[in-house]
Amino acid sequence: MRRRTDQQVETETDQAMEGLIHALNATQSRAGAQTPFSSINYGTDTSPEGRLVIRCTLKALDAGLGQGETAIFPIHIFKVKEGVNYDPGDPSYDLFQYSCAVSARRLFPNYVFLDAPFNLQYYKPGHPETEVATMGCRTRVMGNVYDPDREIAYSRGNLSFTTINLPRIALEACRRPDGTLEPGRGDEQKFYARLDELLDLCARQLMDRYHLQAAKHVYNYPFLMGQGVWLDSDRLGPDDTVGEVLRHGSLSIGFIGLAEALTALYGRHHGEDEAVWRKGYAIIRHMRDYTDRMAQRTGMNYGVLGTPAEGLSGRFTRMDQARYGAVPGVTDREYYTNSFHIPVWYPVRAFEKIRLEAPFHELCNAGHITYVELDGDTAKNVEAFESVVRCMHDAGVGYGSVNHPVDRDPVCGYVGVIGDVCPRCGRRSGEAIPPEKLAELKKRYPQISVFCGCK
């Protein structure tokens, strides 16, 4: 039997990782013929084989899809760990640096920080199942009050979540007995009383939904349960109900619009005033204390989720605009701010935004993320990009992402910041590729099948 050379193994691994990414962007297996919402977490395997897979995965992400476009799925998440890949001298520091270079061009990977105290508490060297992994843009399942001996990331997930509209509660807390609103002068006692009512409602609703799910049988989930993917489902027969094993999953109470809620209550949001920041932290701390009590009382994994809800943020705002009108700083935009984030329209330096948002990550044990938006072409300054990622690590962020401008020339396939003239082919928008450039591009970039030079 012929022994494969190192180059052959690397070539085959390249093709396998490229095939994985292309398949996850081309398999319409969800309802409505949508591609599956998928995520892959990697970065901490230091074996030669593991390092090869990580490097080839990043290489495939960097190459893009057929015409060079950035792959939307899977979401790539690079796990950062001191002693593994964080510092010069760590066995996979080179892969961390490579991940920064790729993310500076492609927006991915994102980063999960295993050294954050609320992640590190689960970490056991040599047991990758104890490394926190993130699903999609933020969902996280680690703690397990149902089975504390198996606080692992493998074979578990979030059963369902319900989101609380914090700005509406805050606006109602500003309503005076005569029905008028006084934004900026909210009644804290009234706010917390209504918040508690909604926390109780959400907890009951999530439990009701769990009971509906629990009544299903293994044959209703032929892959997840029938193939033993879900934790402990391999112990069940086809006709068994799945309620007992679903208890390894989580029930999440989400929230949206902390910034707008604080503006309604106090006239300023948590990026503008340290005292208001402490008020905002107390609100989310209150929610976390509630879910912790519910978890202990029921033996179910209740948690707090910093809801993404890109669609919901607009829907809640439209509903509240119809009810309250355009309240400055609250309902006068088309969307509410994502979870605990500092508003995107508010001018704040990247490191300061990280400092302000990092403490909320510990409270949102069902999922969290901090985004930082950078200007300019980060691919030309990877050191600055890496410094932002390192700032997230040092501040105690659990999961973070760096956003930056990404343009794509549809003719030559260039990905990056494009000003008036494409840096690769030299054409302006609506123009053809200059003839002197066309032959050179076809020779230098044979993998790109466009280059038609058409207007």
C-alpha positions in Angstrom: 0.0 0.0 0.0 1.5 3.3 -1.1 2.2 5.8 1.8 0.8 9.3 1.3 3.3 12.1 1.3 2.8 15.1 3.6 1.9 17.2 0.6 -0.8 14.7 -0.5 -2.3 14.7 3.0 -2.3 18.5 3.1 -3.9 18.7 -0.4 -6.6 16.2 0.6 -7.3 18.1 3.9 -7.5 21.3 1.9 -10.1 19.8 -0.3 -12.0 18.3 2.6 -12.3 21.6 4.4 -13.2 23.4 1.2 -15.9 20.8 0.5 -17.3 21.2 4.0 -17.7 25.0 3.7 -19.1 24.7 0.1 -21.6 22.0 1.2 -22.9 24.0 4.1 -23.5 26.9 1.7 -25.3 24.8 -0.9 -27.4 22.3 1.1 -31.0 23.7 1.3 -32.1 21.4 4.1 -34.1 23.9 6.3 -37.7 24.8 5.9 -38.2 27.0 2.9 -35.2 25.5 1.1 -32.8 27.6 3.3 -29.2 26.6 4.0 -28.6 25.2 7.5 -27.6 27.8 10.2 -24.3 26.2 11.2 -21.3 27.0 13.3 -17.9 25.4 13.8 -15.7 26.0 16.8 -11.9 25.3 16.5 -8.5 26.5 17.5 -7.2 24.5 20.5 -6.2 21.1 19.0 -2.3 21.3 19.0 -1.7 17.8 17.5 -0.2 17.8 14.0 -3.4 16.5 12.5 -5.5 19.0 14.4 -3.3 22.0 13.5 -3.5 20.9 9.8 -7.3 20.8 9.9 -7.4 24.3 11.6 -5.0 25.8 9.1 -6.9 24.3 6.1 -10.2 25.4 7.5 -8.9 29.0 7.8 -7.4 28.7 4.3 -10.8 27.6 2.8 -12.6 30.5 4.6 -10.0 32.9 3.3 -10.4 31.6 -0.3 -14.2 32.3 -0.3 -16.8 30.5 -2.4 -16.9 30.0 -6.2 -16.5 33.6 -7.3 -14.5 34.6 -4.3 -17.5 35.8 -2.2 -17.4 35.5 1.6 -19.1 32.4 2.9 -22.1 33.2 5.2 -22.1 29.7 6.8 -20.8 28.1 8.7 -20.0 30.8 11.2 -16.4 30.2 12.1 -15.4 30.6 15.8 -11.8 30.5 16.9 -11.3 29.4 20.5 -8.6 31.4 22.2 -6.7 29.9 25.2 -3.6 31.0 27.1 -0.9 28.4 26.8 -2.4 27.0 23.6 -2.6 29.8 21.1 -2.7 33.2 22.7 0.9 34.2 23.4 4.1 34.0 21.3 5.7 30.7 22.2 2.3 28.9 22.5 2.2 25.9 20.2 -0.6 27.3 18.0 0.1 31.1 18.3 0.8 31.0 14.6 -2.8 29.8 13.9 -4.2 32.6 16.1 -2.2 35.1 14.1 -3.4 33.5 10.9 -7.0 33.6 12.1 -6.7 37.4 12.7 -5.3 37.9 9.2 -8.3 35.9 7.7 -10.9 37.7 9.9 -9.4 41.0 8.9 -10.3 40.1 5.3 -13.4 37.9 5.7 -15.2 39.1 8.9 -14.8 35.6 10.3 -13.7 33.8 12.4 -15.2 35.3 15.5 -13.5 34.6 18.9 -14.6 32.8 22.0 -12.3 33.3 25.0 -11.8 30.3 27.2 -9.9 32.2 29.8 -12.9 34.4 30.7 -13.6 33.3 34.3 -17.2 32.1 33.5 -15.7 30.0 30.7 -12.6 28.9 32.5 -14.6 27.4 35.4 -15.6 24.5 33.1 -12.3 24.0 31.3 -10.4 20.7 31.9 -7.1 20.3 29.9 -7.3 17.4 27.6 -11.1 17.4 27.6 -12.4 19.4 24.6 -16.0 18.8 25.6 -15.4 21.2 28.5 -14.3 24.0 26.2 -17.1 26.5 25.7 -18.5 26.5 22.2 -20.8 29.0 20.7 -23.7 28.3 18.4 -24.6 30.8 15.7 -24.0 34.5 16.6 -24.1 34.0 20.4 -26.0 31.0 22.0 -24.1 29.3 24.7 -24.9 26.2 26.7 -22.5 25.0 29.4 -23.8 25.0 33.0 -26.0 22.0 33.9 -28.0 22.1 37.1 -29.8 18.9 35.9 -26.6 16.9 35.8 -23.7 18.9 37.3 -21.2 16.2 36.5 -21.7 16.8 32.8 -21.3 20.6 32.3 -20.1 20.1 28.7 -20.7 21.7 25.3 -21.2 18.5 23.4 -24.6 17.1 22.5 -26.6 19.8 24.1 -28.4 23.0 23.0 -31.0 25.7 23.8 -34.6 24.4 23.9 -36.2 27.8 23.3 -36.0 31.4 24.4 -38.4 34.3 24.9 -37.3 38.0 24.7 -38.4 40.8 27.0 -38.9 44.3 25.5 -37.0 46.4 28.1 -37.7 49.8 26.5 -41.5 49.2 26.8 -41.3 48.4 30.5 -39.1 51.5 31.0 -41.6 53.7 29.1 -44.5 52.4 31.1 -42.5 53.3 34.3 -42.4 56.9 33.0 -46.2 57.1 32.7 -47.8 59.5 35.2 -51.3 59.0 36.8 -52.8 61.3 34.2 -51.5 59.1 31.4 -48.7 61.4 30.2 -45.1 60.2 29.7 -42.1 61.8 31.3 -39.1 60.2 29.7 -36.0 60.4 31.7 -37.9 60.4 35.0 -38.8 56.7 35.3 -40.1 55.0 38.5 -37.6 52.3 39.3 -40.0 50.5 41.6 -42.6 50.3 38.9 -40.0 49.2 36.4 -38.8 46.3 38.5 -42.3 45.2 39.5 -43.3 44.9 35.8 -40.0 43.2 35.0 -40.7 40.6 37.6 -44.1 40.0 36.2 -42.7 39.4 32.8 -39.9 37.2 34.1 -42.5 35.0 35.7 -44.5 34.9 32.5 -41.5 34.0 30.4 -40.4 31.2 32.8 -43.9 29.7 32.8 -44.1 29.9 29.0 -40.7 28.3 28.5 -41.7 25.5 30.9 -45.0 25.0 29.0 -43.0 24.7 25.8 -40.6 22.3 27.3 -43.5 20.0 28.3 -44.8 20.1 24.7 -41.3 19.1 23.5 -41.0 16.5 26.2 -44.1 14.6 25.0 -42.4 13.9 21.7 -40.8 10.5 21.0 -37.5 9.5 19.7 -39.0 8.7 16.3 -40.0 12.4 16.0 -36.3 13.3 16.0 -34.8 10.5 13.8 -31.3 12.2 13.6 -31.0 14.2 16.8 -32.4 11.4 19.1 -32.5 8.4 16.8 -28.8 8.6 16.0 -27.8 9.4 19.6 -26.6 13.0 18.8 -28.3 14.5 21.9 -26.8 13.7 25.3 -28.2 10.4 26.8 -30.5 9.8 23.8 -28.6 6.7 23.0 -30.3 5.1 26.1 -33.7 5.5 24.6 -35.7 3.3 22.3 -37.6 4.6 19.2 -41.0 4.8 21.1 -39.6 6.5 24.2 -40.4 10.1 25.0 -37.5 12.5 25.1 -38.4 14.7 28.1 -35.8 13.3 30.5 -32.9 13.8 28.1 -34.1 17.3 27.0 -33.4 18.5 30.5 -29.7 18.7 29.5 -30.8 21.6 27.3 -31.4 25.2 28.3 -34.4 27.6 28.7 -33.4 31.2 28.0 -35.0 34.5 28.9 -33.7 37.1 26.5 -33.8 40.9 26.5 -33.3 43.7 24.0 -32.8 47.4 24.1 -31.0 48.0 27.4 -29.6 51.3 26.1 -33.1 52.6 25.1 -34.6 51.4 28.4 -31.9 53.3 30.4 -32.5 56.4 28.3 -36.3 56.2 29.0 -35.7 55.8 32.7 -32.8 58.1 33.3 -32.3 60.3 30.2 -29.0 58.7 29.3 -27.7 55.3 28.3 -24.9 53.3 29.8 -22.3 54.5 27.3 -22.8 58.1 28.4 -22.7 57.9 32.2 -21.0 55.6 34.6 -23.8 55.9 37.2 -26.3 54.9 34.5 -24.0 52.0 33.5 -24.3 50.7 37.1 -28.1 51.0 36.8 -28.1 49.0 33.6 -25.8 46.4 35.1 -28.2 46.1 38.1 -31.1 45.4 35.7 -29.4 42.5 34.0 -28.0 41.3 37.3 -31.6 41.2 38.6 -32.6 39.0 35.6 -29.7 36.6 36.1 -30.5 36.3 39.8 -34.0 35.3 38.8 -33.0 32.7 36.3 -30.5 31.2 38.8 -33.3 30.9 41.4 -35.5 29.2 38.8 -32.8 26.8 37.8 -32.3 25.7 41.4 -36.0 25.5 42.0 -36.9 23.4 38.9 -33.7 21.6 38.1 -33.9 23.1 34.6 -31.2 25.1 33.0 -32.7 28.6 33.0 -30.4 31.4 31.8 -30.2 34.9 30.5 -29.7 35.6 26.8 -28.5 38.8 25.3 -31.0 38.5 22.4 -29.7 39.1 18.9 -33.2 39.5 17.3 -32.2 41.5 14.3 -35.8 41.3 13.0 -37.4 41.6 16.4 -35.5 44.8 17.2 -37.3 46.5 14.4 -40.7 44.9 15.1 -40.7 45.9 18.8 -39.7 49.5 17.8 -42.5 49.8 15.3 -45.0 48.5 17.8 -43.8 51.0 20.5 -43.7 53.9 18.0 -47.4 53.3 17.3 -48.1 53.3 21.1 -45.8 56.0 22.4 -44.8 58.1 19.3 -41.2 59.0 18.6 -39.6 59.3 22.0 -36.1 60.9 21.6 -33.4 58.3 22.3 -35.9 55.5 22.7 -38.3 55.0 19.8 -37.0 57.6 17.3 -35.0 55.1 15.3 -35.9 52.1 13.2 -34.5 49.5 15.7 -33.7 48.9 19.3 -30.1 48.3 20.3 -29.0 44.7 20.4 -29.0 43.2 24.0 -26.7 45.1 26.3 -24.7 46.8 23.5 -23.6 50.5 23.5 -25.7 51.9 20.6 -24.0 51.7 17.2 -24.8 55.3 16.5 -23.0 56.5 19.7 -19.4 57.6 19.1 -17.2 55.4 21.4 -13.6 54.1 21.0 -13.3 50.4 20.4 -11.4 49.7 23.6 -13.9 51.7 25.7 -16.8 49.8 24.1 -15.2 46.5 25.1 -14.6 47.8 28.6 -18.3 48.8 29.0 -19.8 45.7 27.6 -17.5 43.0 29.0 -19.0 42.7 32.5 -22.4 41.9 31.0 -21.0 38.7 29.4 -20.8 36.9 32.8 -24.5 37.7 33.5 -25.7 36.4 30.1 -24.9 32.8 30.7 -27.2 31.6 27.8 -25.4 33.7 25.2 -23.6 37.0 24.6 -21.4 38.8 22.1 -19.5 42.1 21.8 -19.1 43.6 18.4 -16.5 46.2 17.5 -16.8 48.2 14.3 -13.5 49.3 12.7 -13.0 51.8 9.9 -10.6 51.3 7.0 -9.0 48.2 5.5 -8.1 46.0 8.4 -6.3 43.6 6.1 -3.6 46.2 5.8 -3.2 46.4 9.6 -3.5 43.0 11.1 -1.5 44.0 14.1 -4.2 46.5 15.1 -6.9 43.9 14.4 -5.1 41.5 16.8 -4.8 44.2 19.4 -8.6 44.5 19.5 -9.0 40.7 19.9 -6.4 40.7 22.7 -8.3 43.6 24.4 -11.4 41.5 24.4 -9.5 38.6 26.0 -8.0 40.8 28.7 -11.3 42.6 29.5 -13.1 39.3 30.2 -15.3 39.2 27.1 -16.7 35.7 26.5 -17.4 36.0 22.8 -16.5 38.7 20.4 -16.4 39.8 16.8 -14.7 42.5 14.9 -16.7 44.1 12.0 -15.1 46.2 9.3 -15.9 47.3 5.7 -15.8 44.6 3.1 -16.4 45.3 -0.6 -16.3 42.9 -3.5 -15.6 43.7 -7.1 -18.1 41.5 -9.0 -15.8 41.4 -12.1 -12.4 40.5 -10.7 -13.5 39.1 -7.4 -11.4 41.4 -5.2 -12.5 41.4 -1.5 -11.5 44.3 0.7 -12.1 48.1 0.9 -12.6 49.5 -2.6 -12.4 53.3 -3.1 -12.9 54.9 -6.5 -10.7 52.3 -8.2 -10.4 48.6 -7.6 -6.9 47.8 -6.2 -6.8 44.5 -8.1 -8.0 45.2 -11.6 -7.9 49.0 -11.8 -11.4 49.6 -13.0 -14.0 52.0 -11.8 -17.6 51.0 -11.1 -19.5 50.4 -14.4 -16.3 50.2 -16.4 -14.6 47.2 -18.1 -11.2 45.9 -16.9 -8.5 47.8 -18.7 -7.2 45.5 -21.5 -3.6 45.6 -20.3 -4.8 44.2 -17.0 -7.0 41.4 -18.2 -4.4 38.9 -19.4 -2.3 39.5 -16.2 -5.3 38.8 -13.9 -6.3 35.6 -15.7 -2.7 34.4 -15.3 -2.3 35.4 -11.6 -5.8 34.3 -10.4 -6.8 31.2 -12.4 -9.2 30.2 -9.7 -11.5 33.1 -10.4 -13.8 32.4 -13.3 -15.1 35.9 -14.0 -12.7 38.4 -15.6 -15.2 38.9 -18.4 -14.2 42.6 -18.6 -17.8 43.5 -19.4 -19.3 46.7 -18.3 
